[in-house]
Amino acid sequence: MKKLSTMAVVFISTGGMIGSGWLFSPYYGFQTAGQGVIISWFITALLTLLVALCFAEVASMLPIVSGAMRFLRITHSRTLGFLFVALGWISYLVYLPLEAQSVVQYLGFWFPNLVVTDSTSVYLSYYGVFVAFIIMLSLTYLNTYQLKNVAKINSIVSIWKIFLPIAIAVGMLAFYGSFKNYHANTVHISVNFEHILLAVTGSGLAFAFSGFQNGLIVANSAKNPRLAIPLSLIAPVVVSLTMYISLSLLFMFCVPESVNGFNAGVAPLLGLLSLFSLHIIYMILFIDVIVAPLGTGNVYTAVTGRVLQAFGLEFFKKSVLTRLNKNHVPIYCIWINFFVGLVFLFQFPTWTALVNFLSSLVLFSCLSGPVVLIIFRDKFSHIERKFKLPYYQLFGYLGFISCSYFIYWSGTFNLLCLVILVALICLLYWFIFMRQYFASVFKQTWFVCAYIISLWAISYIHELDLVNFPYDNLLVAIVSIIFLKIFIISQAATKDIEENIKDVMSEVENLKSI
């Protein structure tokens, strides 16, 4: 496998953060939290960094093909590994149809036949679904080529994706921003801290930062992992925070005070630009609304192929999931992902229908990072780490609590969906692999089910006004501490973990020789 430069790994991670999130989240966040959305962005960035730093140390000690989803297979059990790889695969799988939807929705600003609008949502028309299908097909075909070729394309795309949104935000604020507009757009909005927190997941802010994992997943392909791993996690968060805050400020300072009830409709940024007849920027943005989501879709198509490959490596060793083409790409995995992704495209032809649940699902799969950080440092402190966190216990608990907040803020309905999904995956594993050993499967997974049920229960009683804000969030923190301890106590025997680590090290060495 060809080695990637540190900058290529950084761009892969940054590319995952700057997709359709910048096109929608700044506006939706402002709708939910008002001017408090700036606080929402800082909270999201801080919690994301706490989670990402846990992964930075673990990945510097034990690079893994397909990334974080397989960590709990090492420290706990094959059953738990299956659960988290499955959840990770589903979460990554949804990104390609989601980014395709965002491209078509923005194109609907110029080509109305691509979308259907009602009072609450924007849907893709039959024409729009067909265009999204072509986008998904093209990106899938592109990713059947070598990883390095994908990385080169993504590096170029990422530079464009970073520069243009910041340039538009700075230019608009400089020429059209005013405190009169700010007062007119925010005077009627009272800052509510609960709404600030709800915007984190519910308005897509957490989704906008969730791409930090991409650098981790290709970390074993870096020439210098010591530098590439922490930089690929931290740099994109800082860059993205700057960009997202700048874009949110546009809707506060640039909407003229003479415009009452500004409604962005199909395309928030284009709706804003249309107020000033900025036709040249229109054309530039026309290019970018295609480039940004397609760049992210390109990243996730490559990454999701590796994630599904993990299923083959762990659970179906002789299946087509483990086969590579002449470019060392898991071609069968990539095409399977394409066809399953079409199900999500046809079933949920809206951007908003997927993003909230997707955010909670992605962060649920990230629970493994803080757990494995603490277990590895407690039991295997002698193993070399290219990146080492101080106060690892503190970072581990804060990282786990951060994941819990991201999941909890997605809302009661999404939490119920997670409960059902986790239960179904556990039952699927039992049915396929351990039909005679239900008690064993239950013993290895009960605390994961109990954890997500607890978060759902807190959200439900909060909806019934039995527990008011902020005490519900305090309960989430307490539940998180308790279940992190249970996760740690439930780890496998030290000898078994050592054997699993040796197997992974051997796997990585084999990849280096390819």
C-alpha positions in Angstrom: 0.0 0.0 0.0 1.4 3.4 -1.0 2.2 5.8 1.9 0.3 9.0 2.3 1.9 12.2 3.4 1.0 13.9 6.6 -0.8 16.7 4.7 -2.8 14.2 2.6 -4.0 12.6 5.9 -4.9 16.0 7.3 -6.8 16.9 4.1 -8.7 13.6 4.3 -9.8 14.5 7.8 -10.6 18.1 6.9 -12.4 17.0 3.8 -14.7 14.9 6.0 -15.6 18.0 8.1 -16.3 20.4 5.2 -19.0 18.8 3.2 -22.7 19.7 3.2 -22.4 20.8 6.8 -21.2 24.3 5.9 -24.1 24.7 3.4 -26.8 24.1 6.0 -25.7 23.9 9.6 -24.8 27.6 10.2 -28.3 28.6 9.1 -30.2 25.8 10.9 -28.1 26.4 14.0 -29.1 30.1 14.0 -32.7 29.1 13.6 -32.5 26.9 16.7 -30.3 28.9 19.0 -30.3 32.4 17.6 -27.1 34.3 18.3 -26.3 31.6 20.9 -25.2 29.4 18.0 -21.7 30.8 18.4 -21.6 29.2 21.8 -23.0 26.0 20.3 -20.1 25.9 17.8 -17.5 26.3 20.6 -19.2 23.6 22.7 -19.2 21.3 19.6 -15.6 21.9 18.8 -14.5 21.4 22.5 -16.4 18.2 22.9 -15.1 16.9 19.5 -11.5 17.6 20.5 -12.0 15.8 23.8 -13.2 12.7 21.9 -10.6 13.1 19.2 -7.6 13.3 21.6 -8.6 10.0 23.1 -8.3 8.4 19.6 -5.1 10.2 18.9 -3.2 8.3 21.6 -4.9 5.0 20.9 -4.2 5.2 17.2 -0.6 6.2 17.8 -0.1 3.0 19.8 -2.2 0.6 17.7 -3.0 1.6 14.1 -5.9 -0.3 12.9 -7.3 -1.0 9.4 -10.8 0.4 9.3 -10.2 2.5 12.4 -11.9 2.9 15.7 -14.8 0.5 15.3 -12.5 -2.5 15.8 -11.0 -1.3 19.1 -13.6 -3.0 21.3 -13.0 -6.3 19.5 -9.5 -6.1 21.0 -10.3 -5.1 24.5 -13.7 -6.9 25.1 -15.2 -9.5 22.8 -15.9 -10.5 19.3 -19.6 -9.8 20.0 -19.0 -6.2 21.0 -16.6 -5.8 18.1 -19.3 -6.9 15.7 -21.8 -4.4 17.2 -19.5 -1.4 16.9 -18.2 -2.3 13.4 -21.8 -2.7 12.3 -22.8 0.7 13.8 -19.7 2.4 12.3 -20.4 0.9 8.9 -24.0 2.0 8.9 -23.0 5.6 10.0 -20.4 5.9 7.3 -22.6 4.3 4.7 -25.2 7.1 5.0 -22.7 9.9 4.2 -22.6 9.3 0.4 -26.4 9.5 -0.2 -26.5 12.4 2.3 -23.9 14.4 0.5 -25.5 13.6 -2.9 -28.8 14.9 -1.5 -27.2 18.2 -0.4 -25.7 18.8 -3.9 -29.0 18.2 -5.6 -30.9 20.3 -3.0 -28.6 23.3 -3.7 -28.9 22.7 -7.4 -32.6 23.0 -6.9 -32.1 26.7 -6.4 -31.3 27.0 -10.1 -33.2 24.0 -11.3 -36.5 23.8 -9.4 -37.6 20.6 -11.0 -35.0 18.8 -8.9 -36.8 19.5 -5.6 -40.2 19.6 -4.1 -40.9 22.0 -1.2 -43.6 22.2 1.4 -44.0 24.2 4.6 -41.6 22.2 6.6 -39.1 20.3 4.4 -37.4 20.2 1.0 -37.6 16.8 -0.8 -35.8 15.5 -3.9 -38.1 15.0 -6.9 -37.8 12.0 -9.1 -35.4 14.0 -11.3 -33.5 14.9 -8.2 -33.2 11.4 -7.0 -31.9 10.4 -10.5 -29.2 13.1 -10.4 -28.2 11.9 -6.8 -28.0 8.4 -8.1 -25.6 9.5 -10.9 -23.4 11.3 -8.3 -23.2 8.3 -6.1 -22.4 6.0 -9.0 -19.6 8.3 -10.2 -17.9 8.6 -6.8 -18.1 4.9 -6.3 -16.4 4.2 -9.7 -13.7 6.8 -8.9 -12.9 5.0 -5.6 -12.2 1.7 -7.3 -8.8 3.2 -8.1 -5.8 3.5 -5.8 -6.1 5.2 -2.4 -3.3 7.6 -3.3 -5.1 8.8 -6.4 -8.2 9.4 -4.3 -6.0 11.3 -1.8 -4.5 13.5 -4.5 -7.9 14.5 -5.7 -9.1 15.1 -2.2 -6.2 17.3 -1.3 -6.9 19.6 -4.2 -10.6 19.6 -3.4 -10.0 20.3 0.3 -7.9 23.4 -0.4 -10.8 24.8 -2.4 -13.3 23.8 0.2 -11.4 25.5 3.0 -10.6 28.7 1.2 -13.9 29.6 -0.5 -16.3 29.5 2.5 -13.9 31.6 4.6 -13.4 34.1 1.8 -17.1 34.5 1.2 -17.8 34.9 4.9 -15.0 37.5 5.4 -15.9 39.4 2.3 -19.7 39.5 3.0 -19.1 40.6 6.6 -16.7 43.3 5.5 -18.9 44.8 2.8 -22.5 44.1 4.0 -22.3 43.4 7.7 -23.6 46.0 10.2 -24.6 46.1 13.9 -28.0 47.5 12.7 -28.6 44.3 10.9 -27.5 42.3 13.9 -29.9 44.1 16.2 -32.8 43.7 13.8 -32.1 40.0 13.3 -31.5 39.1 17.0 -33.5 41.6 19.1 -36.6 39.3 19.1 -34.5 36.2 20.0 -33.9 35.4 23.7 -30.8 33.3 24.3 -31.8 29.9 25.8 -29.0 27.7 26.9 -31.1 24.5 26.4 -31.6 25.6 22.8 -27.9 26.2 22.5 -27.2 22.6 23.5 -30.0 21.2 21.3 -28.5 22.9 18.3 -25.3 20.9 18.7 -26.8 17.7 17.3 -30.3 18.7 16.2 -29.1 21.4 13.7 -26.2 19.4 12.3 -23.3 21.1 14.2 -22.0 17.8 15.5 -22.4 16.3 12.0 -20.3 19.1 10.7 -17.4 18.1 13.0 -17.8 14.3 12.8 -15.2 13.9 10.0 -12.3 13.9 12.4 -12.3 10.1 12.3 -11.2 9.9 8.7 -7.6 10.7 9.4 -7.6 8.0 12.0 -8.9 5.4 9.7 -6.1 5.9 7.1 -3.5 6.6 9.8 -1.6 3.3 9.1 -1.1 4.7 5.5 0.8 7.8 6.7 4.6 8.2 6.2 5.0 9.8 9.7 2.2 8.6 12.0 3.8 10.4 15.0 3.0 13.8 13.4 0.1 12.8 11.1 -2.2 11.3 13.8 -2.6 14.2 16.2 -2.4 16.8 13.5 -5.1 15.1 11.4 -7.4 15.3 14.4 -6.7 18.7 15.9 -6.0 20.9 12.8 -9.4 20.2 11.0 -11.4 21.0 14.2 -9.7 24.4 14.5 -10.0 25.2 10.8 -13.7 24.1 10.7 -14.6 26.1 13.9 -13.3 29.3 12.3 -15.2 28.7 9.1 -18.5 27.7 10.7 -18.6 30.6 13.1 -17.9 33.0 10.2 -20.7 31.6 8.2 -23.1 31.8 11.2 -22.2 35.4 11.6 -23.5 36.1 8.1 -27.1 35.4 9.1 -26.8 37.8 12.0 -24.9 40.7 10.5 -25.7 40.6 6.7 -29.4 40.0 6.4 -30.7 43.6 5.9 -32.9 45.0 8.6 -35.5 45.9 5.9 -36.0 42.1 5.2 -38.6 40.7 7.5 -38.8 37.0 8.2 -35.8 36.0 6.0 -36.4 32.4 4.8 -33.5 30.7 3.2 -35.7 28.0 1.6 -33.9 25.4 -0.5 -30.4 26.9 -0.2 -29.5 29.1 2.8 -26.3 30.7 1.5 -27.7 31.3 -2.0 -30.8 32.8 -0.5 -28.6 35.3 1.4 -26.5 36.1 -1.6 -29.6 36.7 -3.7 -30.5 39.7 -1.4 -27.4 41.5 -2.8 -27.5 40.4 -6.5 -24.0 39.0 -6.2 -24.0 37.2 -9.5 -20.3 36.5 -9.7 -20.2 34.9 -6.3 -23.3 33.0 -7.4 -21.3 31.3 -10.1 -18.4 30.6 -7.7 -20.7 29.2 -5.1 -22.4 27.2 -7.8 -19.1 25.4 -8.3 -18.5 25.0 -4.6 -21.9 23.6 -3.7 -20.9 20.7 -6.0 -17.2 20.5 -5.0 -17.6 20.6 -1.2 -20.1 17.8 -0.7 -18.6 15.7 -3.6 -15.2 16.0 -1.9 -16.7 14.7 1.4 -18.6 12.0 -0.5 -15.4 11.0 -2.1 -13.7 10.6 1.3 -16.5 8.6 2.8 -16.8 6.3 -0.2 -13.1 5.3 0.3 -13.3 5.1 4.0 -16.6 3.1 4.1 -15.0 0.5 1.8 -12.3 0.0 4.5 -14.9 -0.2 7.2 -16.9 -2.9 5.5 -13.5 -4.7 4.8 -13.2 -4.9 8.6 -16.3 -7.1 8.7 -14.5 -9.5 6.3 -11.3 -9.4 8.3 -13.0 -10.1 11.6 -16.1 -12.2 10.8 -16.1 -13.4 7.2 -12.5 -14.1 6.3 -13.2 -16.1 3.1 -15.9 -13.9 1.7 -15.7 -11.3 -1.1 -15.4 -8.6 1.6 -11.7 -9.4 2.0 -10.8 -9.3 -1.7 -8.8 -6.4 -3.2 -8.5 -5.4 -6.8 -5.2 -4.7 -8.6 -5.1 -1.3 -7.0 -5.4 -2.8 -3.5 -8.9 -1.4 -3.1 -11.7 -3.5 -1.5 -13.8 -3.2 -4.7 -16.6 -5.6 -3.6 -17.0 -3.6 -0.4 -17.2 -0.3 -2.3 -19.9 -1.6 -4.6 -21.9 -3.3 -1.8 -21.9 0.1 0.0 -23.2 1.8 -3.1 -26.2 -0.5 -3.5 -27.1 -0.3 0.2 -26.6 3.4 0.1 -29.2 3.6 -2.6 -31.8 2.3 -0.1 -31.2 5.3 2.1 -31.4 7.6 -0.9 -34.7 6.3 -2.0 -36.2 5.9 1.5 -35.1 9.3 2.9 -34.9 11.9 0.0 -34.2 14.8 2.4 -31.0 16.2 4.0 -32.7 17.0 7.3 -34.3 13.5 7.6 -30.9 11.9 8.0 -28.5 14.3 9.6 -29.7 14.3 13.2 -29.8 10.5 13.5 -26.6 10.2 11.6 -24.8 12.5 14.1 -25.9 10.4 17.1 -24.9 7.2 15.4 -21.4 8.4 14.5 -20.8 9.6 18.0 -22.2 6.4 19.5 -19.5 4.4 17.6 -16.9 6.8 19.1 -17.6 5.6 22.6 -14.8 3.1 22.0 -12.1 5.7 22.1 -12.2 6.8 25.7 -12.8 3.2 26.9 -9.8 1.8 25.1 -7.6 4.7 26.0 -8.0 4.0 29.8 -7.7 0.2 29.4 -4.6 0.4 27.3 -2.9 2.9 29.6 -3.8 0.9 32.7 -2.8 -2.5 31.3 -0.2 -1.8 28.6 1.6 1.4 29.5 4.9 -0.2 28.4 3.9 -0.2 24.7 5.3 2.7 22.8 3.0 5.6 21.9 3.8 8.2 19.4 1.3 10.6 21.0 0.6 10.5 24.8 -2.1 12.3 26.7 -1.4 13.7 30.2 -4.1 13.0 32.7 -5.5 10.1 30.6 -8.2 9.2 33.1 -9.6 12.7 33.0 -9.5 12.8 29.2 -11.1 9.4 29.1 -14.0 10.3 31.3 -14.5 13.7 29.6 -14.4 12.1 26.2 -17.0 9.5 27.1 -19.3 12.2 28.7 -18.8 14.3 25.5 -20.0 11.4 23.3 -23.0 10.9 25.6 -24.0 14.5 25.3 -23.8 14.4 21.5 -26.0 11.3 21.5 -28.5 12.7 24.1 -29.0 16.0 22.4 -30.2 14.2 19.2 -33.6 13.8 20.9 -36.0 11.2 22.2 -37.0 9.8 18.9 -33.5 9.3 17.6 -32.5 7.7 20.9 -35.3 5.2 20.6 -34.1 4.4 17.0 -30.6 3.8 18.5 -32.1 1.4 21.1 -33.9 -0.6 18.4 -30.8 -0.6 16.1 -28.4 -1.8 18.9 -30.8 -4.5 19.9 -31.3 -5.7 16.3 -27.6 -5.9 15.7 -27.0 -7.9 18.9 -29.8 -10.3 17.9 -28.3 -10.6 14.4 -24.9 -11.6 15.8 -26.6 -14.2 18.1 -28.6 -15.6 15.1 -25.6 -15.9 12.8 -22.7 -16.9 15.1 -24.0 -18.0 18.6 -27.5 -19.4 18.2 -26.9 -21.8 21.0 -25.4 -19.3 23.4 -27.9 -16.5 24.0 -26.8 -16.0 27.6 -23.2 -15.4 26.4 -24.2 -12.8 23.9 -26.4 -11.1 26.5 -23.5 -11.1 29.0 -21.2 -9.4 26.5 -23.6 -6.7 25.3 -26.1 -6.0 28.1 -24.3 -2.9 29.4 -24.3 -1.3 25.9 -28.1 -1.8 25.6 -28.6 -0.6 29.2 -26.5 2.5 28.4 -28.5 3.7 25.4 -31.8 2.8 27.1 -30.8 5.0 30.1 -30.1 7.9 27.8 -33.5 7.4 26.1 -35.2 7.2 29.5 -33.7 10.4 30.7 -34.8 12.2 27.5 -38.3 10.7 27.8 -38.8 11.8 31.4 -37.4 15.3 30.4 -40.1 15.5 27.7 -42.7 14.7 30.3 -41.3 17.6 32.5 -40.5 15.2 35.3 -36.8 16.3 35.1 -36.1 19.8 34.0 -33.1 21.4 32.3 -30.2 21.4 33.3 -30.7 18.5 35.7 -31.3 16.1 32.8 -27.8 16.9 31.5 -26.4 16.3 34.9 -28.1 12.9 35.0 -26.5 12.1 31.6 -23.0 12.9 33.0 -23.6 10.7 36.0 -24.9 7.8 33.8 -21.9 8.2 31.6 -19.4 7.9 34.5 -21.2 4.8 35.8 -21.3 3.1 32.4 -17.7 3.9 31.5 -16.7 2.1 34.7 -18.8 -0.9 33.6 -17.2 -0.8 30.2 -13.8 -0.9 31.8 -14.7 -3.7 34.3 -16.2 -5.8 31.5 -12.9 -5.9 29.5 -11.4 -9.3 28.4 -8.6 -11.0 30.3 -5.2 -9.3 29.9 -3.8 -12.4 28.2 -6.6 -12.3 25.6 -6.1 -8.6 25.0 -2.4 -9.2 24.5 -3.1 -11.8 21.9 -5.5 -9.5 20.1 -2.9 -6.7 20.0 -0.3 -9.1 18.5 -2.8 -10.1 15.8 -3.4 -6.5 14.9 0.3 -5.6 14.9 0.8 -8.6 12.5 -2.1 -7.4 10.3 -0.5 -3.9 10.1 2.9 -5.3 9.2 1.3 -7.4 6.4 -0.3 -4.3 5.0 3.1 -2.5 5.0 4.5 -5.2 2.8 1.8 -4.8 0.2 
